[in-house]
Amino acid sequence: MIMKSIKGFSLIELLISIAVIATIISLALPNFLGARTRARDTRRKGEMQQFKTALQLYYGDYAGYPADSGGPMYGEVRGCGALGTTTCPCSATLDFAAGGAGCGTIYMNQFPDEFGTSMYYYQKNSGTDYCLKVPLENASDGDITTSQNRCASLCLDDVSGTDYVVCSE
């Protein structure tokens, strides 16, 4: 009688393979999740820069920045309508537009997704300055400290730990 040898992995070899794979996953997963966090923060900072550009265009037309809602959340911009003084419908699907009967000048095609919920606008110094802020998820982002230092004279009262700030310069 001829015996055939059975080829395969032993239990110890399988356990070692599973342990190696688990170690690789445990090292890679936090890096992957961190990349997603940094991507969301980059999007927020980009939206802030776009809004800054829209506010500068508005300033060029009206010689001042639009008023804010004056409430605790500052979730509104009062810079729409024919005269540029009506409360803008701050929704991610609506324009930041003013001038003329139909708001002929569009300053921003749509407000950022987080505007009015975690991104806030504050008018300062009777319309000659402004402050925008949004919290970032990555608390170790170096841009947080840089932005807060750059805007400290205007925005210090409205800013907390992880807020990224954009102000009129």
C-alpha positions as CSV (number, residue, x, y, z in Angstrom):
1,M,0.0,0.0,0.0
2,I,1.3,3.4,-1.0
3,M,0.8,6.3,1.4
4,K,0.2,9.7,0.0
5,S,1.6,12.6,1.9
6,I,-0.9,15.4,2.6
7,K,0.5,18.8,1.8
8,G,-0.8,21.9,3.5
9,F,-0.2,24.5,6.2
10,S,0.1,23.5,9.8
11,L,-2.0,25.2,12.5
12,I,1.1,27.2,13.7
13,E,1.8,28.5,10.2
14,L,-1.7,29.6,9.8
15,L,-1.7,31.4,13.2
16,I,1.5,33.2,12.3
17,S,0.1,34.3,8.9
18,I,-3.0,35.6,10.5
19,A,-1.0,37.5,13.2
20,V,1.2,39.1,10.5
21,I,-1.8,40.2,8.5
22,A,-3.5,41.6,11.6
23,T,-0.4,43.6,12.5
24,I,-0.2,45.1,9.0
25,I,-3.8,46.1,9.1
26,S,-3.5,47.6,12.5
27,L,-0.6,49.8,11.3
28,A,-2.3,50.8,8.0
29,L,-5.8,51.6,9.2
30,P,-5.0,54.7,11.3
31,N,-3.0,56.1,8.4
32,F,-5.9,55.6,6.1
33,L,-8.4,57.2,8.5
34,G,-6.0,60.1,9.1
35,A,-5.7,60.7,5.3
36,R,-9.5,61.0,5.1
37,T,-9.5,63.5,8.0
38,R,-6.8,65.6,6.4
39,A,-8.7,65.5,3.1
40,R,-11.9,66.9,4.8
41,D,-9.8,69.6,6.5
42,T,-8.2,70.5,3.1
43,R,-11.7,70.8,1.6
44,R,-12.8,73.1,4.5
45,K,-9.8,75.3,4.1
46,G,-10.3,75.5,0.3
47,E,-13.9,76.6,0.8
48,M,-12.8,79.3,3.2
49,Q,-10.4,80.7,0.6
50,Q,-13.2,80.7,-2.0
51,F,-15.5,82.5,0.4
52,K,-12.7,85.0,1.1
53,T,-12.5,85.7,-2.6
54,A,-16.3,86.2,-2.8
55,L,-16.1,88.6,0.1
56,Q,-13.3,90.6,-1.5
57,L,-15.4,90.9,-4.7
58,Y,-18.4,92.0,-2.7
59,Y,-16.1,94.6,-0.9
60,G,-15.1,95.9,-4.3
61,D,-18.7,96.6,-5.3
62,Y,-20.1,97.9,-1.9
63,A,-17.0,99.3,-0.2
64,G,-17.6,97.2,2.8
65,Y,-18.2,93.6,3.9
66,P,-21.7,92.3,4.4
67,A,-23.3,92.3,7.8
68,D,-23.7,89.1,9.8
69,S,-26.8,88.0,11.6
70,G,-25.6,89.4,14.9
71,G,-26.9,86.3,16.7
72,P,-25.0,83.8,18.7
73,M,-24.4,81.5,15.7
74,Y,-23.6,84.1,13.0
75,G,-24.9,81.7,10.4
76,E,-26.2,84.3,8.0
77,V,-24.7,86.8,5.6
78,R,-26.7,90.0,5.0
79,G,-25.2,90.8,1.6
80,C,-27.7,89.6,-1.0
81,G,-30.6,91.3,-2.8
82,A,-30.7,94.3,-5.0
83,L,-29.0,96.6,-2.5
84,G,-26.7,94.0,-1.1
85,T,-28.3,94.2,2.4
86,T,-30.8,91.3,2.4
87,T,-30.1,88.1,4.3
88,C,-28.7,85.5,2.0
89,P,-30.3,82.1,2.0
90,C,-27.3,80.3,3.4
91,S,-27.9,76.9,2.0
92,A,-25.3,74.8,0.2
93,T,-27.4,75.0,-2.9
94,L,-28.0,78.8,-3.1
95,D,-25.9,81.6,-4.4
96,F,-24.2,84.5,-2.6
97,A,-25.4,87.2,-5.0
98,A,-26.4,90.8,-4.9
99,G,-27.1,93.8,-7.1
100,G,-29.9,94.6,-9.6
101,A,-33.4,93.2,-9.4
102,G,-32.4,89.6,-9.9
103,C,-29.2,89.7,-7.9
104,G,-27.2,90.1,-11.1
105,T,-23.7,89.7,-9.5
106,I,-22.9,86.3,-8.3
107,Y,-20.1,86.3,-5.8
108,M,-20.2,82.6,-5.0
109,N,-22.2,79.9,-6.8
110,Q,-23.1,78.1,-3.6
111,F,-22.2,78.5,0.1
112,P,-19.9,75.9,1.6
113,D,-21.7,72.8,2.8
114,E,-20.9,73.6,6.5
115,F,-21.8,77.2,6.4
116,G,-24.0,78.1,9.3
117,T,-23.5,74.8,11.1
118,S,-19.8,74.8,11.9
119,M,-18.4,77.5,9.5
120,Y,-19.2,81.0,10.7
121,Y,-18.9,84.5,9.3
122,Y,-18.5,87.7,11.5
123,Q,-18.4,91.2,10.2
124,K,-16.0,93.4,12.1
125,N,-15.3,97.1,12.5
126,S,-18.6,98.3,10.9
127,G,-17.9,96.4,7.7
128,T,-14.3,97.2,7.1
129,D,-13.1,93.8,8.3
130,Y,-14.5,90.2,8.7
131,C,-13.6,86.9,10.3
132,L,-14.4,83.4,9.0
133,K,-13.9,80.3,11.1
134,V,-14.3,76.6,10.9
135,P,-13.1,73.8,13.2
136,L,-10.7,71.3,11.8
137,E,-10.7,67.6,12.7
138,N,-6.9,67.3,12.8
139,A,-5.9,69.2,15.9
140,S,-2.2,69.0,15.0
141,D,-2.7,70.9,11.7
142,G,0.0,73.6,11.7
143,D,-2.3,75.9,9.7
144,I,-4.6,76.3,12.8
145,T,-2.0,78.2,14.8
146,T,-0.7,80.2,11.8
147,S,-4.2,81.3,10.9
148,Q,-5.1,82.2,14.5
149,N,-1.9,84.2,14.8
150,R,-2.5,86.1,11.5
151,C,-6.0,87.0,12.5
152,A,-5.6,87.4,16.3
153,S,-6.3,91.2,16.3
154,L,-9.7,90.7,14.6
155,C,-10.9,87.2,15.6
156,L,-9.4,86.3,18.9
157,D,-12.7,86.6,20.8
158,D,-14.5,84.3,18.4
159,V,-11.9,81.5,18.1
160,S,-11.3,78.4,20.0
161,G,-8.8,75.5,20.0
162,T,-9.0,73.8,16.6
163,D,-10.6,76.7,14.6
164,Y,-9.0,77.6,11.3
165,V,-9.5,81.3,10.7
166,V,-9.6,83.5,7.6
167,C,-9.8,87.3,8.0
168,S,-9.6,90.4,5.9
169,E,-6.0,91.4,5.4
